[in-house]
Amino acid sequence: MLFGTGVYALQAAIAALHCQATRAEETDWAQIVRLYEVLEHLQPSPIVTLNRAVAIAMADSPQAAFGLIDSLAPELDSYHLFHATRADLFRRVGALEEATQSYTRALELVTNDSERRFLERRLREVQPNIQSG
């Protein structure tokens, strides 16, 4: 257990675990899931839950996160990272039509140019017949 387990300590611990890994695959995702569970208890929010779902997908499998992600749809429908997350999970399980729909929705909502370019690149990956540019 963390000393002084508060919201900021938990966020710092999550960030530290990310920094310790040189690649996403080397991240201690199970520990991050546990930290997000505590954070969610202390500071419940759909964004914290979305982040926990991402960690679950990485620790276990994309399929393990779909139910949790889908439960957030009413609250996060206008949040581009919600749709980008769903798209990535669909991409990872080979559901390319669903990934296309979610990437398209994320692109409708995104306002950051670098995030837009990333999402456009991912959309092209799931739709190889789309011509760039």
N, CA, C and O of each residue as an XYZ file, in Angstrom:
532
protein
N       0.838     -1.188      0.000
C       0.000      0.000      0.000
C       0.875      1.240      0.000
O       1.948      1.244      0.604
N       0.443      2.254     -0.649
C       1.192      3.506     -0.753
C       1.066      4.329      0.516
O      -0.004      4.394      1.121
N       2.169      4.959      0.919
C       2.105      5.927      2.012
C       1.312      7.126      1.540
O       1.484      7.579      0.408
N       0.453      7.641      2.386
C      -0.300      8.839      2.029
C      -1.119      8.632      0.773
O      -1.101      9.465     -0.133
N      -1.846      7.510      0.717
C      -2.604      7.199     -0.489
C      -3.719      8.218     -0.698
O      -4.800      8.122     -0.116
N      -3.423      9.180     -1.533
C      -4.401     10.165     -1.956
C      -4.419     10.182     -3.467
O      -3.682      9.442     -4.119
N      -5.244     11.011     -4.003
C      -5.413     11.099     -5.443
C      -4.084     11.383     -6.144
O      -3.741     10.714     -7.119
N      -3.342     12.365     -5.654
C      -2.085     12.734     -6.316
C      -1.023     11.651     -6.187
O      -0.252     11.414     -7.117
N      -0.985     10.994     -5.032
C      -0.029      9.897     -4.842
C      -0.338      8.750     -5.800
O       0.568      8.141     -6.368
N      -1.619      8.466     -5.972
C      -2.005      7.404     -6.903
C      -1.659      7.765     -8.342
O      -1.138      6.937     -9.089
N      -1.949      8.999     -8.725
C      -1.608      9.435    -10.080
C      -0.102      9.387    -10.299
O       0.359      9.005    -11.374
N       0.656      9.770     -9.297
C       2.117      9.725     -9.412
C       2.609      8.291     -9.519
O       3.531      8.007    -10.284
N       2.008      7.389     -8.765
C       2.408      5.982     -8.828
C       2.106      5.388    -10.205
O       2.901      4.613    -10.737
N       0.970      5.748    -10.772
C       0.627      5.273    -12.119
C       1.633      5.814    -13.132
O       2.128      5.076    -13.984
N       1.927      7.101    -13.032
C       2.904      7.710    -13.947
C       4.274      7.063    -13.786
O       4.969      6.829    -14.775
N       4.666      6.773    -12.553
C       5.971      6.149    -12.308
C       6.051      4.769    -12.953
O       7.076      4.409    -13.531
N       4.977      4.002    -12.855
C       4.973      2.675    -13.487
C       5.102      2.791    -15.000
O       5.789      1.985    -15.628
N       4.457      3.776    -15.582
C       4.601      3.997    -17.023
C       6.051      4.362    -17.362
O       6.602      3.877    -18.350
N       6.655      5.207    -16.551
C       8.028      5.669    -16.816
C       9.059      4.562    -16.649
O      10.100      4.581    -17.305
N       8.785      3.609    -15.788
C       9.738      2.532    -15.522
C       9.863      1.564    -16.694
O      10.883      0.889    -16.836
N       8.856      1.493    -17.514
C       8.848      0.558    -18.634
C       9.409      1.241    -19.880
O       9.057      2.379    -20.190
N      10.272      0.541    -20.577
C      10.804      1.104    -21.818
C       9.845      0.911    -22.988
O       9.921      1.629    -23.985
N       8.941     -0.065    -22.861
C       7.920     -0.319    -23.880
C       6.603     -0.616    -23.194
O       6.593     -1.066    -22.048
N       5.497     -0.376    -23.867
C       4.168     -0.606    -23.279
C       4.022     -2.040    -22.778
O       3.398     -2.281    -21.744
N       4.595     -2.984    -23.507
C       4.469     -4.398    -23.139
C       5.180     -4.714    -21.829
O       4.857     -5.708    -21.177
N       6.130     -3.895    -21.439
C       6.888     -4.131    -20.208
C       6.272     -3.434    -18.995
O       6.776     -3.567    -17.880
N       5.210     -2.709    -19.204
C       4.546     -1.985    -18.129
C       3.848     -2.962    -17.190
O       3.302     -3.970    -17.640
N       3.862     -2.677    -15.909
C       3.163     -3.491    -14.920
C       1.678     -3.107    -14.934
O       1.192     -2.398    -14.052
N       0.985     -3.592    -15.950
C      -0.408     -3.229    -16.148
C      -1.299     -3.712    -15.021
O      -2.257     -3.029    -14.660
N      -1.007     -4.878    -14.455
C      -1.824     -5.379    -13.349
C      -1.772     -4.425    -12.161
O      -2.794     -4.167    -11.525
N      -0.595     -3.904    -11.863
C      -0.463     -2.935    -10.775
C      -1.200     -1.635    -11.119
O      -1.822     -1.020    -10.252
N      -1.128     -1.226    -12.375
C      -1.841     -0.016    -12.795
C      -3.347     -0.204    -12.654
O      -4.046      0.720    -12.238
N      -3.853     -1.375    -12.992
C      -5.280     -1.663    -12.796
C      -5.641     -1.492    -11.326
O      -6.638     -0.848    -10.998
N      -4.829     -2.071    -10.438
C      -5.114     -1.967     -9.002
C      -5.090     -0.511     -8.535
O      -5.932     -0.098     -7.738
N      -4.133      0.261     -9.029
C      -4.054      1.677     -8.642
C      -5.265      2.458     -9.149
O      -5.797      3.309     -8.437
N      -5.697      2.173    -10.366
C      -6.895      2.835    -10.886
C      -8.143      2.433    -10.097
O      -9.051      3.248     -9.933
N      -8.203      1.204     -9.611
C      -9.339      0.796     -8.784
C      -9.416      1.640     -7.514
O     -10.495      2.077     -7.115
N      -8.266      1.865     -6.886
C      -8.228      2.697     -5.685
C      -8.567      4.141     -6.047
O      -9.345      4.791     -5.348
N      -7.988      4.641     -7.133
C      -8.265      6.008     -7.567
C      -9.749      6.194     -7.863
O     -10.342      7.215     -7.514
N     -10.332      5.204     -8.504
C     -11.754      5.267     -8.840
C     -12.617      5.325     -7.570
O     -13.658      5.981     -7.543
N     -12.169      4.633     -6.535
C     -12.896      4.667     -5.255
C     -12.787      6.055     -4.612
O     -13.766      6.571     -4.072
N     -11.595      6.653     -4.673
C     -11.366      7.956     -4.052
C     -11.931      9.113     -4.877
O     -12.432     10.094     -4.327
N     -11.846      8.987     -6.192
C     -12.260     10.070     -7.086
C     -12.996      9.480     -8.283
O     -12.455      9.429     -9.387
N     -14.231      9.035     -8.062
C     -14.958      8.403     -9.174
C     -15.214      9.397    -10.307
O     -15.679     10.515    -10.085
N     -14.898      8.960    -11.518
C     -15.197      9.754    -12.706
C     -15.159      8.830    -13.910
O     -14.462      7.815    -13.888
N     -15.894      9.164    -14.954
C     -15.861      8.316    -16.155
C     -14.473      8.278    -16.803
O     -14.123      7.282    -17.436
N     -13.683      9.335    -16.657
C     -12.333      9.346    -17.244
C     -11.427      8.358    -16.503
O     -10.652      7.634    -17.129
N     -11.525      8.329    -15.183
C     -10.743      7.361    -14.407
C     -11.161      5.948    -14.795
O     -10.313      5.069    -14.955
N     -12.461      5.728    -14.945
C     -12.952      4.411    -15.349
C     -12.459      4.045    -16.745
O     -12.092      2.896    -16.986
N     -12.447      4.997    -17.659
C     -11.923      4.754    -19.007
C     -10.449      4.356    -18.937
O     -10.022      3.416    -19.607
N      -9.682      5.071    -18.126
C      -8.262      4.728    -17.978
C      -8.081      3.349    -17.353
O      -7.177      2.607    -17.740
N      -8.928      3.001    -16.397
C      -8.865      1.659    -15.806
C      -9.181      0.610    -16.862
O      -8.539     -0.439    -16.902
N     -10.160      0.880    -17.714
C     -10.511     -0.065    -18.780
C      -9.344     -0.277    -19.739
O      -9.100     -1.399    -20.181
N      -8.623      0.795    -20.061
C      -7.442      0.665    -20.926
C      -6.413     -0.232    -20.252
O      -5.832     -1.107    -20.893
N      -6.190     -0.016    -18.968
C      -5.221     -0.837    -18.236
C      -5.672     -2.297    -18.192
O      -4.846     -3.202    -18.309
N      -6.968     -2.532    -18.024
C      -7.497     -3.901    -18.037
C      -7.249     -4.543    -19.397
O      -6.855     -5.706    -19.472
N      -7.477     -3.794    -20.468
C      -7.245     -4.325    -21.815
C      -5.777     -4.708    -21.997
O      -5.468     -5.708    -22.646
N      -4.890     -3.924    -21.434
C      -3.457     -4.212    -21.561
C      -3.027     -5.359    -20.640
O      -2.194     -6.182    -21.020
N      -3.594     -5.413    -19.433
C      -3.223     -6.450    -18.463
C      -3.816     -7.802    -18.830
O      -3.194     -8.840    -18.606
N      -5.011     -7.788    -19.391
C      -5.738     -9.018    -19.661
C      -5.947     -9.189    -21.162
O      -5.212     -9.925    -21.821
N      -6.947     -8.507    -21.690
C      -7.250     -8.582    -23.123
C      -8.235     -7.475    -23.469
O      -8.929     -6.964    -22.589
N      -8.302     -7.101    -24.739
C      -9.309     -6.112    -25.132
C     -10.727     -6.553    -24.773
O     -11.547     -5.736    -24.355
N     -11.010     -7.829    -24.937
C     -12.349     -8.335    -24.646
C     -12.739     -8.084    -23.193
O     -13.905     -7.829    -22.891
N     -11.759     -8.157    -22.296
C     -12.038     -7.959    -20.870
C     -12.455     -6.526    -20.563
O     -13.046     -6.266    -19.515
N     -12.155     -5.595    -21.461
C     -12.443     -4.182    -21.214
C     -13.712     -3.684    -21.904
O     -14.224     -2.623    -21.549
N     -14.223     -4.421    -22.874
C     -15.358     -3.920    -23.660
C     -16.584     -3.593    -22.815
O     -17.205     -2.551    -23.029
N     -16.948     -4.431    -21.879
C     -18.136     -4.180    -21.071
C     -18.026     -2.886    -20.283
O     -18.970     -2.097    -20.220
N     -16.873     -2.681    -19.689
C     -16.645     -1.470    -18.918
C     -16.661     -0.239    -19.822
O     -17.250      0.786    -19.477
N     -16.018     -0.346    -20.967
C     -15.980      0.767    -21.923
C     -17.398      1.099    -22.397
O     -17.795      2.264    -22.423
N     -18.147      0.074    -22.766
C     -19.499      0.312    -23.277
C     -20.405      0.948    -22.230
O     -21.318      1.697    -22.576
N     -20.163      0.658    -20.956
C     -20.989      1.259    -19.902
C     -20.758      2.764    -19.794
O     -21.574      3.472    -19.202
N     -19.661      3.258    -20.356
C     -19.331      4.680    -20.296
C     -19.909      5.483    -21.463
O     -19.831      6.711    -21.468
N     -20.484      4.802    -22.440
C     -20.956      5.470    -23.657
C     -21.877      6.653    -23.400
O     -21.690      7.701    -24.017
N     -22.860      6.531    -22.519
C     -23.744      7.694    -22.332
C     -22.997      8.939    -21.828
O     -23.300     10.056    -22.248
N     -22.040      8.748    -20.943
C     -21.339      9.889    -20.354
C     -20.225     10.437    -21.240
O     -19.923     11.630    -21.194
N     -19.616      9.575    -22.041
C     -18.417      9.983    -22.776
C     -18.591     10.034    -24.287
O     -17.602     10.070    -25.019
N     -19.827     10.038    -24.764
C     -20.046     10.016    -26.212
C     -19.431     11.211    -26.930
O     -19.091     11.100    -28.108
N     -19.279     12.331    -26.269
C     -18.701     13.504    -26.930
C     -17.204     13.656    -26.653
O     -16.627     14.703    -26.947
N     -16.577     12.633    -26.096
C     -15.149     12.657    -25.748
C     -14.368     11.829    -26.772
O     -14.560     10.617    -26.870
N     -13.499     12.476    -27.522
C     -12.818     11.770    -28.619
C     -11.984     10.589    -28.133
O     -11.873      9.588    -28.841
N     -11.402     10.681    -26.953
C     -10.565      9.572    -26.477
C     -11.384      8.336    -26.106
O     -10.864      7.221    -26.129
N     -12.641      8.523    -25.771
C     -13.525      7.374    -25.566
C     -13.646      6.582    -26.865
O     -13.489      5.361    -26.881
N     -13.929      7.298    -27.950
C     -14.092      6.630    -29.251
C     -12.764      6.100    -29.774
O     -12.731      5.045    -30.408
N     -11.684      6.804    -29.522
C     -10.360      6.323    -29.934
C     -10.002      5.038    -29.186
O      -9.409      4.123    -29.758
N     -10.364      4.980    -27.919
C     -10.110      3.770    -27.123
C     -10.911      2.595    -27.665
O     -10.369      1.509    -27.868
N     -12.197      2.813    -27.899
C     -13.029      1.748    -28.467
C     -12.466      1.284    -29.807
O     -12.400      0.086    -30.083
N     -12.061      2.245    -30.635
C     -11.512      1.907    -31.951
C     -10.271      1.033    -31.807
O     -10.113      0.044    -32.522
N      -9.395      1.402    -30.881
C      -8.175      0.621    -30.697
C      -8.489     -0.795    -30.230
O      -7.869     -1.752    -30.693
N      -9.436     -0.935    -29.327
C      -9.811     -2.277    -28.875
C     -10.394     -3.093    -30.023
O     -10.051     -4.263    -30.197
N     -11.275     -2.475    -30.803
C     -11.826     -3.178    -31.965
C     -10.717     -3.557    -32.948
O     -10.717     -4.665    -33.484
N      -9.779     -2.649    -33.186
C      -8.657     -2.932    -34.090
C      -7.866     -4.130    -33.586
O      -7.492     -5.011    -34.360
N      -7.618     -4.155    -32.292
C      -6.808     -5.229    -31.713
C      -7.466     -6.598    -31.796
O      -6.771     -7.614    -31.839
N      -8.807     -6.641    -31.821
C      -9.496     -7.934    -31.939
C      -9.883     -8.250    -33.375
O     -10.492     -9.287    -33.638
N      -9.534     -7.360    -34.315
C      -9.807     -7.627    -35.723
C     -11.198     -7.229    -36.188
O     -11.607     -7.609    -37.285
N     -11.936     -6.473    -35.381
C     -13.269     -6.001    -35.769
C     -13.097     -4.672    -36.505
O     -13.339     -3.604    -35.944
N     -12.678     -4.756    -37.762
C     -12.255     -3.569    -38.497
C     -13.396     -2.621    -38.849
O     -13.190     -1.408    -38.891
N     -14.587     -3.142    -39.102
C     -15.715     -2.265    -39.400
C     -16.075     -1.415    -38.178
O     -16.319     -0.215    -38.298
N     -16.104     -2.050    -37.002
C     -16.392     -1.317    -35.769
C     -15.266     -0.336    -35.454
O     -15.516      0.772    -34.978
N     -14.029     -0.747    -35.721
C     -12.893      0.158    -35.512
C     -13.013      1.382    -36.409
O     -12.766      2.506    -35.974
N     -13.393      1.158    -37.659
C     -13.577      2.256    -38.604
C     -14.619      3.240    -38.092
O     -14.400      4.451    -38.120
N     -15.745      2.727    -37.627
C     -16.803      3.594    -37.108
C     -16.322      4.410    -35.913
O     -16.604      5.604    -35.816
N     -15.596      3.765    -35.007
C     -15.131      4.464    -33.806
C     -14.035      5.469    -34.126
O     -14.023      6.561    -33.559
N     -13.107      5.124    -35.029
C     -12.087      6.102    -35.432
C     -12.746      7.307    -36.115
O     -12.347      8.451    -35.893
N     -13.744      7.041    -36.934
C     -14.446      8.123    -37.619
C     -15.112      9.054    -36.612
O     -15.048     10.275    -36.758
N     -15.746      8.489    -35.602
C     -16.390      9.313    -34.569
C     -15.335     10.095    -33.775
O     -15.546     11.267    -33.463
N     -14.230      9.473    -33.453
C     -13.158     10.171    -32.728
C     -12.636     11.343    -33.556
O     -12.361     12.416    -33.018
N     -12.502     11.134    -34.855
C     -12.034     12.210    -35.739
C     -13.028     13.365    -35.819
O     -12.626     14.515    -35.995
N     -14.304     13.074    -35.694
C     -15.312     14.146    -35.690
C     -15.175     15.038    -34.456
O     -15.553     16.209    -34.486
N     -14.636     14.483    -33.379
C     -14.592     15.181    -32.088
C     -13.228     15.765    -31.733
O     -13.146     16.700    -30.937
N     -12.163     15.229    -32.311
C     -10.817     15.640    -31.903
C     -10.535     17.082    -32.322
O     -10.986     17.534    -33.374
N      -9.786     17.795    -31.488
C      -9.428     19.183    -31.800
C      -7.920     19.384    -31.902
O      -7.470     20.409    -32.412
N      -7.142     18.432    -31.430
C      -5.685     18.532    -31.446
C      -5.140     17.962    -32.756
O      -5.472     16.839    -33.133
N      -4.302     18.740    -33.448
C      -3.808     18.307    -34.766
C      -2.963     17.043    -34.712
O      -3.091     16.189    -35.589
N      -2.100     16.897    -33.705
C      -1.265     15.700    -33.644
C      -2.117     14.465    -33.333
O      -1.857     13.388    -33.868
N      -3.117     14.611    -32.484
C      -4.027     13.499    -32.223
C      -4.832     13.175    -33.479
O      -5.081     12.007    -33.776
N      -5.235     14.204    -34.212
C      -5.973     13.996    -35.465
C      -5.130     13.183    -36.455
O      -5.633     12.242    -37.068
N      -3.863     13.540    -36.610
C      -2.988     12.806    -37.530
C      -2.836     11.346    -37.104
O      -2.849     10.443    -37.940
N      -2.691     11.122    -35.792
C      -2.581      9.756    -35.283
C      -3.849      8.962    -35.607
O      -3.776      7.832    -36.092
N      -5.006      9.561    -35.337
C      -6.271      8.874    -35.602
C      -6.476      8.622    -37.098
O      -6.990      7.573    -37.485
N      -6.080      9.573    -37.929
C      -6.181      9.372    -39.381
C      -5.293      8.221    -39.835
O      -5.687      7.426    -40.688
N      -4.100      8.135    -39.267
C      -3.188      7.033    -39.608
C      -3.793      5.696    -39.185
O      -3.749      4.724    -39.938
N      -4.353      5.651    -37.989
C      -4.978      4.410    -37.527
C      -6.187      4.048    -38.384
O      -6.403      2.873    -38.681
N      -6.966      5.030    -38.780
C      -8.110      4.770    -39.646
C      -7.639      4.168    -40.968
O      -8.243      3.220    -41.470
N      -6.572      4.710    -41.527
C      -6.028      4.145    -42.780
C      -5.567      2.702    -42.576
O      -5.674      1.886    -43.492
N      -5.055      2.377    -41.390
C      -4.602      1.009    -41.117
C      -5.759      0.012    -41.128
O      -5.601     -1.126    -41.570
N      -6.924      0.445    -40.638
C      -8.055     -0.482    -40.610
C      -8.861     -0.440    -41.898
O      -9.691     -1.313    -42.151
N      -8.608      0.581    -42.710
C      -9.240      0.712    -44.019
C      -8.156      0.907    -45.059
O      -7.962      2.027    -45.531
N      -7.437     -0.153    -45.435
C      -6.307      0.013    -46.348
C      -6.663      0.540    -47.720
O      -5.773      0.979    -48.448
N      -7.934      0.515    -48.105
C      -8.310      1.003    -49.433
C      -8.495      2.501    -49.494
O      -8.622      3.062    -50.582
N      -8.514      3.170    -48.333
C      -8.661      4.632    -48.322
C      -7.376      5.259    -48.823
O      -6.287      4.913    -48.365
N      -7.503      6.170    -49.752
C      -6.334      6.890    -50.275
C      -5.968      8.005    -49.301
O      -6.852      8.705    -48.809
N      -4.693      8.179    -49.019
C      -4.290      9.269    -48.130
C      -4.369     10.578    -48.854
O      -4.147     10.663    -50.062
N      -4.706     11.653    -48.055
C      -4.612     12.938    -48.448
C      -5.318     13.760    -49.297
O      -4.973     14.932    -49.451
